[in-house]
Amino acid sequence: MTGRRTAIDLMNRLRGRLPLRLLGRFARRDDGAAAIEFALVATPFLALVFAILETALVFFAGQTLEAAVTNASRLILTGQAQTAGLTQATFKEKVCEQIVGLFDCADKLYVNVRTYTSFSNANTTPPYNNGQFDTTKMQYQPGGPGDIVVVSLYYQWPIYVSLLSNNLSNQNGNNRLLVATAAFRNEPYQ
């Protein structure tokens, strides 16, 4: 009986000291501290890197759209679009030839071409209806010689990285509306 009682007493004493001893040994060891510190620092660092890359990509896409509207507008400015009988769809194809690979031309690019009587009457505000981009207001009026024309390209760019709601999206559904506009007077073509 004494042997059994001694073993039980020893187990009870070890049970109280074992966790303290293990905890003390764990606190003194620094194996793996670098991995834990890296995990704590890497997450916000990678989020910041992805946010910077996405911001750069959005600015690059905006500049590409600006270059496309400048080049495509030249077709209207010189009268090539009017004499060739380009429609809104064929003019959009000409724009899409300029921005291959970066944009989804079929579903997210919209072309709006309007003629105005003066530059002061020209409206370059994106067509919104109740806070949503309204694609039904897109027109194609390339005008004639000497007319004032405003060509606007709209693209709904998806935003993936959101840092505490301070992101690049300016539309519902995490999209950013990229707008590129060119305003000019048509040349006196014949």
N, C-alpha and C positions, 0 to 999 in steps of 0.2 A: 504494500500500500504506500509505503514511504517513497519508493522509487517512482511510482506513478504520480504521486503528489509532487515530487520534485520536478518531474518532466512538465507537468501542467503549470507549475509556478514559473519554470524557465520560459515556457512558451508565452505566458502572459507578460513577463518582463520584456522579452524580445519583441513582442507585438507592439508595445508602446515605444520602444527605442528604434525599431527597424525603419519606420517611415521618417523619423527625425534624422537618422543616419543617412538614409538615401537622399533626403531633401538637402542635407548639408553637402553631400558629395556632388549632387546635381548643381548646386549653387556655385561650387568651387570650379567646376569644369567649364571650359569655354569652347569645347569642340562643337562646331556647327553654328557658332555665334555669327560668323560671316554670312552663312546661308540665310539665317533668320533676318539679319540686317538687310541683306540684299532683297529679300522678299518684301520687307516693309518699304524699301525705297523704290524698288523696281515698278511696283504697280502705279503709283502716281507719275513716275517718270515716263513709263510707256504710254500712259493716257495722254500726257502732255505732248509727247513726240507724235502720236497719232493725230492729235488735234492740230498741231503745227503743219503736219503733212496734208491734212484735209483742207486747212485754210489756204495753203499754197496751191493745192489743186483747184480750189474754187476760184482763186484769183487768176490762175492760168487759164481755166475754162472761160472766165469772163473776158480775158484779153483775146483769146481765140475767137470768141463770138464777136468781139469788136472788129477784129480783122476780117471776119467773114462778112459782116454787114457792110464794111467799107468796100470790099471787093465786089460783092453781089450788087450793091447799090449802083456801082458804075454801069451795070447793064441798063438800068433805068435812066440814069443821068445822061448817057450817050444815046439813048433811044433804041438800043439793041433789043431790049425786052419788048418794047412796043411794036417795032417793025417785025420781030419774029413771032409776035402773037403769044407771048408767054402768059400762062395762066398762073394763079396763085400756087397751084401744085407744081408746075414746071419751074417756077421761080424758086420755090422751096427746094427742089432738086438741085438747082444751081447753087443754092446756099449750102446744101448738104455735101456737095462736092468739095467745098472748102474746109469742112470740119470732120473729115473721115476719122473714125476710130474712137474719138473722145466723147461723142454725143450719140444719143438715141434719137436720130432725126425723125423716125417714123411716128413715135408716140409723144415725145416731149418737146419738140421744137415747133414754135408757132411763128408765122410771118404775118405782119400787119403793114400794109402799104397804103398810105392815104395822101390825097392831094388837098392843098390848102390855098387860099387866095393870098395870104401874106404869111411871113414868118412869125409875126406876133399872134396869129390865130392858130398856129401849129400846136397840137396837143401831144405831149410825149408821156403822159401819165399812163401807167399800165392799167388795162381794163379789169377792174375788180367789181364784184357784185357780192355784197354781204360778206366781205372779207375773203372771198374766194376768187382766184383768177378765172376770168370769164373768157373762155375760148370762142364763144359764139360771136364775139364782137370783132373778130379778125376780118379785114377787108383787103382787097387788092385793087387799088386805083393808081396805076403808074403815071397817069396824066399824059399831057402832050408837051410839045416844045415850049419852054419858058415857064412851065408850071412849077410850083413849089411842092415838093414831095418829102414826106417823112417815112422812112423805112425803119421798122422796129422788129427786132428778133427777140423772142421770149423763150427761155428754156427753164424748165423746172428741174433743178439739180438736187439730187438726194443728199442729205446730210446724215452721216452715220455716227460721228463722235459728238456727244453732248456732255459738256463739262458743267455740271451744276446749273443747268438750264441757260447758261450763257453761251449759246451756240450760234451758228451762222444762219439757222433757218429763219425765214421771214414769212413762211406759209404753214398752214396746217399739214400734218403728215411728215414733218421733218424735211421739208423741201425749201430750197432757196430759189427765188425767181431771179434768174440772170437776165438782164435787159441790155441790149445793144441797139443804139439808135443812130441813124444818119439823116440829117436834114439838108436839103440842097435844092437848087433851082435847075430844072432840066435844061440841057443845052438846046440850042435851036437846030435840032436835027431835021432832016427831011426824008 
